[in-house]
Amino acid sequence: MSESDPQNGTDSSLMFDPALHDRALAGWGIRRRRGDLAQEEKNSEENILLNSPEDSTLKGASTAGCAPPEGNPPVDVLENLDLDSMARLVASCERCGLCQHRQNTVFGTGNPSARLMFVGDSPGEEEDLQGLPFVGRSGQLLDRILSQGLKLTRDSVYIANVLKCRPPESRDPLPEEVLSCGSYLDAQIERVNPEMIVALGKPAAQFLTGEATSLKRLRERKHVYKGVPVVVTHHPAFLLQQPQAKAECWQDLQVVIETLGLK
């Protein structure tokens, strides 16, 4: 268990020299730390891929230009809600057909002021039953990645999914479902205000990058989502099926370790 800094309530295992973080973020061409809104006014298109909810894509189908689903809460409503209030709103959400079969909504868990945020695609069977993200076998592997690889605890990071309800048979999210649910994740990211996001698997990576391409290509590039660097890697469920890919995941996470000073 990480020890907390009694003066500012932060996790002391995550403390680092701000200059180190600035140098690491320079690789993304931005100047930003949590609480610092300064950004480069013009980012290099070769290194930074900016996107917005309007042009997010998934599995090759763009949500650009789609009409917002009926019943969408106004943006200013989400802007005025904290994470707990937002979770209560999500619990009563009926913005897409997934609400008809869910046991529980799965909002998010962890440190609401985390420096590091993990985003998956959607809840699985165990998550649907418990109402918490990554609590099945994939969650157990994610916990080991955190504790053994990053030397962190689940409580020191924030974990969420693009979708808040389980799709039938745990299939990949559909574009219309992402359109209905994506604004919730946007608001979560705004509230947590992390310094880095790890996208777990292709659906999450495509949402955060706005690129409908393979996970291999996404892993090879640098990405930024609304000023926050994004690292793309394999979903833990894939790693359970293909253990040889764990080496690639570890390679991807080296960027997180270096940027956040977790060595």
C-alpha atoms as a printed R data frame, in Angstrom:
    type eleno elety resid chain resno       x       y       z
1   ATOM     1    CA   MET     A     1   0.000   0.000   0.000
2   ATOM     2    CA   SER     A     2   1.383   3.392  -0.970
3   ATOM     3    CA   GLU     A     3   1.943   5.990   1.685
4   ATOM     4    CA   SER     A     4   0.236   9.358   1.344
5   ATOM     5    CA   ASP     A     5   1.745  12.781   1.712
6   ATOM     6    CA   PRO     A     6  -0.017  14.250   4.797
7   ATOM     7    CA   GLN     A     7   0.422  17.792   3.539
8   ATOM     8    CA   ASN     A     8  -1.308  17.577   0.197
9   ATOM     9    CA   GLY     A     9  -3.090  14.225   0.267
10  ATOM    10    CA   THR     A    10  -1.133  12.897  -2.695
11  ATOM    11    CA   ASP     A    11   0.406   9.470  -3.030
12  ATOM    12    CA   SER     A    12   4.048   9.867  -2.036
13  ATOM    13    CA   SER     A    13   5.051   6.978  -4.308
14  ATOM    14    CA   LEU     A    14   4.041   9.161  -7.228
15  ATOM    15    CA   MET     A    15   6.027  12.242  -6.216
16  ATOM    16    CA   PHE     A    16   8.742  13.273  -8.653
17  ATOM    17    CA   ASP     A    17  10.780  16.192  -9.852
18  ATOM    18    CA   PRO     A    18   8.443  18.360 -11.997
19  ATOM    19    CA   ALA     A    19  11.345  19.083 -14.330
20  ATOM    20    CA   LEU     A    20  11.551  15.359 -15.124
21  ATOM    21    CA   HIS     A    21   7.897  15.311 -16.092
22  ATOM    22    CA   ASP     A    22   8.300  18.433 -18.241
23  ATOM    23    CA   ARG     A    23  11.181  16.846 -20.143
24  ATOM    24    CA   ALA     A    24   9.239  13.646 -20.666
25  ATOM    25    CA   LEU     A    25   6.155  15.484 -21.928
26  ATOM    26    CA   ALA     A    26   8.342  17.378 -24.360
27  ATOM    27    CA   GLY     A    27   8.316  14.213 -26.440
28  ATOM    28    CA   TRP     A    28   4.618  14.882 -27.030
29  ATOM    29    CA   GLY     A    29   5.291  18.500 -27.957
30  ATOM    30    CA   ILE     A    30   3.213  19.899 -25.091
31  ATOM    31    CA   ARG     A    31   3.803  21.783 -21.885
32  ATOM    32    CA   ARG     A    32   1.224  20.597 -19.418
33  ATOM    33    CA   ARG     A    33   1.015  19.295 -15.888
34  ATOM    34    CA   ARG     A    34  -2.147  18.802 -13.853
35  ATOM    35    CA   GLY     A    35  -3.439  22.248 -12.958
36  ATOM    36    CA   ASP     A    36  -1.351  23.867 -15.687
37  ATOM    37    CA   LEU     A    37  -3.409  24.813 -18.716
38  ATOM    38    CA   ALA     A    38  -0.432  26.016 -20.734
39  ATOM    39    CA   GLN     A    39  -0.106  24.165 -24.032
40  ATOM    40    CA   GLU     A    40   1.770  24.604 -27.218
41  ATOM    41    CA   GLU     A    41  -0.415  26.706 -29.495
42  ATOM    42    CA   LYS     A    42   0.593  24.653 -32.479
43  ATOM    43    CA   ASN     A    43   1.427  20.959 -32.104
44  ATOM    44    CA   SER     A    44   3.398  18.944 -34.614
45  ATOM    45    CA   GLU     A    45   1.067  16.765 -36.667
46  ATOM    46    CA   GLU     A    46   3.806  14.179 -36.907
47  ATOM    47    CA   ASN     A    47   3.875  13.570 -33.149
48  ATOM    48    CA   ILE     A    48   0.448  14.610 -31.850
49  ATOM    49    CA   LEU     A    49  -2.961  13.351 -32.911
50  ATOM    50    CA   LEU     A    50  -5.678  15.559 -31.522
51  ATOM    51    CA   ASN     A    51  -9.309  14.522 -31.559
52  ATOM    52    CA   SER     A    52 -12.653  15.536 -30.168
53  ATOM    53    CA   PRO     A    53 -15.810  13.615 -29.274
54  ATOM    54    CA   GLU     A    54 -17.324  14.694 -32.595
55  ATOM    55    CA   ASP     A    55 -14.721  12.829 -34.659
56  ATOM    56    CA   SER     A    56 -14.070   9.796 -32.469
57  ATOM    57    CA   THR     A    57 -14.273   6.555 -34.438
58  ATOM    58    CA   LEU     A    58 -14.646   2.918 -33.557
59  ATOM    59    CA   LYS     A    59 -14.081  -0.189 -35.684
60  ATOM    60    CA   GLY     A    60 -13.952   1.902 -38.844
61  ATOM    61    CA   ALA     A    61 -17.337   3.588 -38.366
62  ATOM    62    CA   SER     A    62 -17.171   7.282 -37.615
63  ATOM    63    CA   THR     A    63 -19.550   8.917 -35.171
64  ATOM    64    CA   ALA     A    64 -18.888  12.307 -36.771
65  ATOM    65    CA   GLY     A    65 -22.046  14.124 -37.702
66  ATOM    66    CA   CYS     A    66 -24.317  11.702 -35.849
67  ATOM    67    CA   ALA     A    67 -27.159  13.292 -33.969
68  ATOM    68    CA   PRO     A    68 -26.798  13.073 -30.179
69  ATOM    69    CA   PRO     A    69 -29.019  10.316 -28.747
70  ATOM    70    CA   GLU     A    70 -32.312  11.429 -27.296
71  ATOM    71    CA   GLY     A    71 -32.087  12.137 -23.596
72  ATOM    72    CA   ASN     A    72 -28.461  13.247 -23.608
73  ATOM    73    CA   PRO     A    73 -27.859  15.470 -20.579
74  ATOM    74    CA   PRO     A    74 -26.692  18.949 -21.593
75  ATOM    75    CA   VAL     A    75 -22.928  19.421 -21.486
76  ATOM    76    CA   ASP     A    76 -23.248  22.051 -18.778
77  ATOM    77    CA   VAL     A    77 -25.087  19.521 -16.590
78  ATOM    78    CA   LEU     A    78 -22.119  17.133 -16.680
79  ATOM    79    CA   GLU     A    79 -19.726  20.023 -16.162
80  ATOM    80    CA   ASN     A    80 -21.430  20.844 -12.878
81  ATOM    81    CA   LEU     A    81 -21.357  17.296 -11.487
82  ATOM    82    CA   ASP     A    82 -18.648  15.679  -9.396
83  ATOM    83    CA   LEU     A    83 -17.774  12.027  -9.972
84  ATOM    84    CA   ASP     A    84 -20.195  10.684  -7.352
85  ATOM    85    CA   SER     A    85 -23.087  12.704  -8.766
86  ATOM    86    CA   MET     A    86 -22.158  11.624 -12.262
87  ATOM    87    CA   ALA     A    87 -22.142   7.975 -11.187
88  ATOM    88    CA   ARG     A    88 -25.697   8.381  -9.873
89  ATOM    89    CA   LEU     A    89 -26.751   9.904 -13.182
90  ATOM    90    CA   VAL     A    90 -25.180   7.014 -15.092
91  ATOM    91    CA   ALA     A    91 -26.994   4.499 -12.857
92  ATOM    92    CA   SER     A    92 -30.318   5.699 -14.282
93  ATOM    93    CA   CYS     A    93 -29.073   6.176 -17.854
94  ATOM    94    CA   GLU     A    94 -31.253   4.852 -20.697
95  ATOM    95    CA   ARG     A    95 -29.444   6.486 -23.614
96  ATOM    96    CA   CYS     A    96 -28.945   3.230 -25.533
97  ATOM    97    CA   GLY     A    97 -30.310  -0.292 -25.623
98  ATOM    98    CA   LEU     A    98 -27.631  -1.704 -23.318
99  ATOM    99    CA   CYS     A    99 -29.643  -0.488 -20.328
100 ATOM   100    CA   GLN     A   100 -32.256  -3.166 -21.001
101 ATOM   101    CA   HIS     A   101 -29.998  -6.073 -20.054
102 ATOM   102    CA   ARG     A   102 -27.548  -4.712 -17.489
103 ATOM   103    CA   GLN     A   103 -27.374  -5.825 -13.880
104 ATOM   104    CA   ASN     A   104 -25.416  -2.744 -12.832
105 ATOM   105    CA   THR     A   105 -23.821   0.253 -14.468
106 ATOM   106    CA   VAL     A   106 -20.030   0.323 -14.149
107 ATOM   107    CA   PHE     A   107 -18.882   3.903 -13.736
108 ATOM   108    CA   GLY     A   108 -15.302   3.962 -12.478
109 ATOM   109    CA   THR     A   109 -13.115   3.434  -9.449
110 ATOM   110    CA   GLY     A   110  -9.926   4.680  -7.850
111 ATOM   111    CA   ASN     A   111  -8.308   7.952  -6.901
112 ATOM   112    CA   PRO     A   112 -10.445  10.883  -8.160
113 ATOM   113    CA   SER     A   113  -7.277  12.994  -8.405
114 ATOM   114    CA   ALA     A   114  -5.059  10.295  -9.916
115 ATOM   115    CA   ARG     A   115  -2.078  11.209 -12.044
116 ATOM   116    CA   LEU     A   116  -2.572   8.029 -14.092
117 ATOM   117    CA   MET     A   117  -5.859   6.838 -15.610
118 ATOM   118    CA   PHE     A   118  -6.645   3.517 -17.314
119 ATOM   119    CA   VAL     A   119  -9.468   3.241 -19.848
120 ATOM   120    CA   GLY     A   120 -10.888  -0.036 -21.143
121 ATOM   121    CA   ASP     A   121 -13.686  -0.680 -23.606
122 ATOM   122    CA   SER     A   122 -16.680  -2.010 -21.664
123 ATOM   123    CA   PRO     A   123 -17.651  -4.056 -18.597
124 ATOM   124    CA   GLY     A   124 -17.579  -7.839 -18.682
125 ATOM   125    CA   GLU     A   125 -19.755 -10.348 -16.849
126 ATOM   126    CA   GLU     A   126 -18.128  -9.959 -13.434
127 ATOM   127    CA   GLU     A   127 -18.051  -6.172 -13.752
128 ATOM   128    CA   ASP     A   128 -21.758  -6.157 -14.630
129 ATOM   129    CA   LEU     A   129 -22.534  -8.204 -11.526
130 ATOM   130    CA   GLN     A   130 -20.402  -6.144  -9.130
131 ATOM   131    CA   GLY     A   131 -20.738  -2.679 -10.669
132 ATOM   132    CA   LEU     A   132 -16.954  -2.147 -10.652
133 ATOM   133    CA   PRO     A   133 -14.481  -2.071 -13.561
134 ATOM   134    CA   PHE     A   134 -11.836  -4.759 -14.006
135 ATOM   135    CA   VAL     A   135 -12.777  -7.144 -11.203
136 ATOM   136    CA   GLY     A   136 -12.697 -10.424 -13.142
137 ATOM   137    CA   ARG     A   137  -9.622 -12.286 -14.359
138 ATOM   138    CA   SER     A   138  -8.655  -9.289 -16.478
139 ATOM   139    CA   GLY     A   139  -8.847  -7.109 -13.396
140 ATOM   140    CA   GLN     A   140  -6.614  -9.473 -11.459
141 ATOM   141    CA   LEU     A   141  -4.017  -9.227 -14.203
142 ATOM   142    CA   LEU     A   142  -4.345  -5.441 -14.259
143 ATOM   143    CA   ASP     A   143  -3.738  -5.412 -10.507
144 ATOM   144    CA   ARG     A   144  -0.523  -7.391 -11.031
145 ATOM   145    CA   ILE     A   145   0.568  -5.009 -13.780
146 ATOM   146    CA   LEU     A   146   0.019  -2.120 -11.396
147 ATOM   147    CA   SER     A   147   1.706  -3.652  -8.367
148 ATOM   148    CA   GLN     A   148   4.566  -5.581  -9.974
149 ATOM   149    CA   GLY     A   149   5.207  -3.447 -13.054
150 ATOM   150    CA   LEU     A   150   4.364   0.125 -12.037
151 ATOM   151    CA   LYS     A   151   4.730  -0.301  -8.248
152 ATOM   152    CA   LEU     A   152   1.294   1.234  -7.767
153 ATOM   153    CA   THR     A   153  -1.973   0.187  -6.190
154 ATOM   154    CA   ARG     A   154  -5.452   0.198  -7.693
155 ATOM   155    CA   ASP     A   155  -6.396   2.932  -5.230
156 ATOM   156    CA   SER     A   156  -3.662   5.233  -6.540
157 ATOM   157    CA   VAL     A   157  -4.939   5.280 -10.147
158 ATOM   158    CA   TYR     A   158  -8.347   5.819 -11.733
159 ATOM   159    CA   ILE     A   159  -9.967   3.080 -13.847
160 ATOM   160    CA   ALA     A   160 -12.929   3.454 -16.197
161 ATOM   161    CA   ASN     A   161 -14.383   2.149 -19.454
162 ATOM   162    CA   VAL     A   162 -15.722   3.824 -22.568
163 ATOM   163    CA   LEU     A   163 -19.094   2.107 -22.040
164 ATOM   164    CA   LYS     A   164 -20.777   1.964 -18.656
165 ATOM   165    CA   CYS     A   165 -22.954  -1.085 -19.423
166 ATOM   166    CA   ARG     A   166 -21.998  -4.579 -20.559
167 ATOM   167    CA   PRO     A   167 -22.659  -5.330 -24.242
168 ATOM   168    CA   PRO     A   168 -24.289  -8.702 -25.014
169 ATOM   169    CA   GLU     A   169 -21.771 -11.549 -24.811
170 ATOM   170    CA   SER     A   170 -19.143  -8.902 -23.952
171 ATOM   171    CA   ARG     A   171 -18.767  -7.981 -27.638
172 ATOM   172    CA   ASP     A   172 -16.921  -4.831 -28.760
173 ATOM   173    CA   PRO     A   173 -18.820  -1.530 -28.394
174 ATOM   174    CA   LEU     A   174 -20.874  -0.310 -31.350
175 ATOM   175    CA   PRO     A   175 -20.370   3.248 -32.670
176 ATOM   176    CA   GLU     A   176 -23.859   4.339 -31.588
177 ATOM   177    CA   GLU     A   177 -23.182   3.029 -28.076
178 ATOM   178    CA   VAL     A   178 -19.920   4.959 -27.924
179 ATOM   179    CA   LEU     A   179 -21.754   8.085 -29.081
180 ATOM   180    CA   SER     A   180 -24.309   7.635 -26.306
181 ATOM   181    CA   CYS     A   181 -21.765   6.959 -23.570
182 ATOM   182    CA   GLY     A   182 -18.651   8.833 -24.643
183 ATOM   183    CA   SER     A   183 -19.593  12.124 -23.017
184 ATOM   184    CA   TYR     A   184 -19.531  10.414 -19.616
185 ATOM   185    CA   LEU     A   185 -15.930   9.338 -20.128
186 ATOM   186    CA   ASP     A   186 -15.060  12.824 -21.379
187 ATOM   187    CA   ALA     A   187 -16.465  14.262 -18.158
188 ATOM   188    CA   GLN     A   188 -14.615  11.687 -16.046
189 ATOM   189    CA   ILE     A   189 -11.332  12.626 -17.666
190 ATOM   190    CA   GLU     A   190 -12.076  16.302 -17.048
191 ATOM   191    CA   ARG     A   191 -12.778  15.645 -13.353
192 ATOM   192    CA   VAL     A   192  -9.812  13.376 -12.710
193 ATOM   193    CA   ASN     A   193  -7.521  15.543 -14.832
194 ATOM   194    CA   PRO     A   194  -4.797  12.873 -15.120
195 ATOM   195    CA   GLU     A   195  -1.306  13.525 -16.374
196 ATOM   196    CA   MET     A   196  -1.375  10.394 -18.528
197 ATOM   197    CA   ILE     A   197  -3.964   7.926 -19.831
198 ATOM   198    CA   VAL     A   198  -3.361   4.278 -20.702
199 ATOM   199    CA   ALA     A   199  -5.795   2.962 -23.322
200 ATOM   200    CA   LEU     A   200  -6.347  -0.769 -22.833
201 ATOM   201    CA   GLY     A   201  -7.227  -2.464 -26.110
202 ATOM   202    CA   LYS     A   202  -8.347  -1.300 -29.535
203 ATOM   203    CA   PRO     A   203 -11.863   0.036 -28.798
204 ATOM   204    CA   ALA     A   204 -10.589   2.323 -26.024
205 ATOM   205    CA   ALA     A   205  -7.582   3.335 -28.106
206 ATOM   206    CA   GLN     A   206  -9.751   4.188 -31.101
207 ATOM   207    CA   PHE     A   207 -12.045   6.317 -28.963
208 ATOM   208    CA   LEU     A   208  -9.184   8.251 -27.374
209 ATOM   209    CA   THR     A   209  -7.190   8.693 -30.584
210 ATOM   210    CA   GLY     A   210 -10.001   9.114 -33.099
211 ATOM   211    CA   GLU     A   211  -8.240   6.654 -35.416
212 ATOM   212    CA   ALA     A   212  -9.924   3.587 -36.876
213 ATOM   213    CA   THR     A   213  -6.797   1.513 -37.376
214 ATOM   214    CA   SER     A   214  -5.117  -1.530 -35.890
215 ATOM   215    CA   LEU     A   215  -3.881  -1.710 -32.336
216 ATOM   216    CA   LYS     A   216  -0.387  -2.420 -33.641
217 ATOM   217    CA   ARG     A   217  -0.284   0.904 -35.482
218 ATOM   218    CA   LEU     A   218  -1.823   2.747 -32.560
219 ATOM   219    CA   ARG     A   219   0.783   1.299 -30.204
220 ATOM   220    CA   GLU     A   220   3.573   2.586 -32.426
221 ATOM   221    CA   ARG     A   221   2.439   6.219 -32.282
222 ATOM   222    CA   LYS     A   222   2.252   9.032 -29.761
223 ATOM   223    CA   HIS     A   223  -1.197  10.364 -28.953
224 ATOM   224    CA   VAL     A   224  -2.761  13.190 -26.993
225 ATOM   225    CA   TYR     A   225  -6.365  13.397 -25.832
226 ATOM   226    CA   LYS     A   226  -7.421  16.940 -24.931
227 ATOM   227    CA   GLY     A   227  -3.936  17.807 -23.743
228 ATOM   228    CA   VAL     A   228  -3.290  14.508 -21.939
229 ATOM   229    CA   PRO     A   229  -0.689  12.056 -23.351
230 ATOM   230    CA   VAL     A   230  -2.180   8.667 -24.193
231 ATOM   231    CA   VAL     A   231  -0.261   5.378 -24.218
232 ATOM   232    CA   VAL     A   232  -1.900   2.509 -26.094
233 ATOM   233    CA   THR     A   233  -1.366  -1.102 -25.077
234 ATOM   234    CA   HIS     A   234  -3.074  -4.489 -25.016
235 ATOM   235    CA   HIS     A   235  -6.198  -5.175 -22.987
236 ATOM   236    CA   PRO     A   236  -5.561  -7.561 -20.063
237 ATOM   237    CA   ALA     A   237  -8.161  -9.973 -21.509
238 ATOM   238    CA   PHE     A   238  -6.020 -10.286 -24.634
239 ATOM   239    CA   LEU     A   239  -2.925 -10.854 -22.532
240 ATOM   240    CA   LEU     A   240  -4.679 -13.742 -20.791
241 ATOM   241    CA   GLN     A   241  -5.318 -15.324 -24.190
242 ATOM   242    CA   GLN     A   242  -1.927 -14.422 -25.657
243 ATOM   243    CA   PRO     A   243   0.615 -14.385 -22.786
244 ATOM   244    CA   GLN     A   244   3.477 -13.792 -25.215
245 ATOM   245    CA   ALA     A   245   2.109 -10.274 -25.776
246 ATOM   246    CA   LYS     A   246   2.926  -9.336 -22.170
247 ATOM   247    CA   ALA     A   247   6.409  -8.323 -23.319
248 ATOM   248    CA   GLU     A   248   4.851  -5.783 -25.699
249 ATOM   249    CA   CYS     A   249   2.660  -4.440 -22.892
250 ATOM   250    CA   TRP     A   250   5.703  -4.038 -20.672
251 ATOM   251    CA   GLN     A   251   7.465  -2.189 -23.465
252 ATOM   252    CA   ASP     A   252   4.493   0.169 -23.849
253 ATOM   253    CA   LEU     A   253   4.419   0.888 -20.118
254 ATOM   254    CA   GLN     A   254   8.036   2.026 -20.115
255 ATOM   255    CA   VAL     A   255   6.759   5.349 -21.450
256 ATOM   256    CA   VAL     A   256   4.445   5.643 -18.435
257 ATOM   257    CA   ILE     A   257   7.255   4.793 -16.029
258 ATOM   258    CA   GLU     A   258   9.591   7.340 -17.565
259 ATOM   259    CA   THR     A   259   7.064  10.136 -17.977
260 ATOM   260    CA   LEU     A   260   5.614   9.866 -14.479
261 ATOM   261    CA   GLY     A   261   8.934   9.134 -12.816
262 ATOM   262    CA   LEU     A   262   7.868   5.759 -11.441
263 ATOM   263    CA   LYS     A   263  11.341   4.186 -11.560
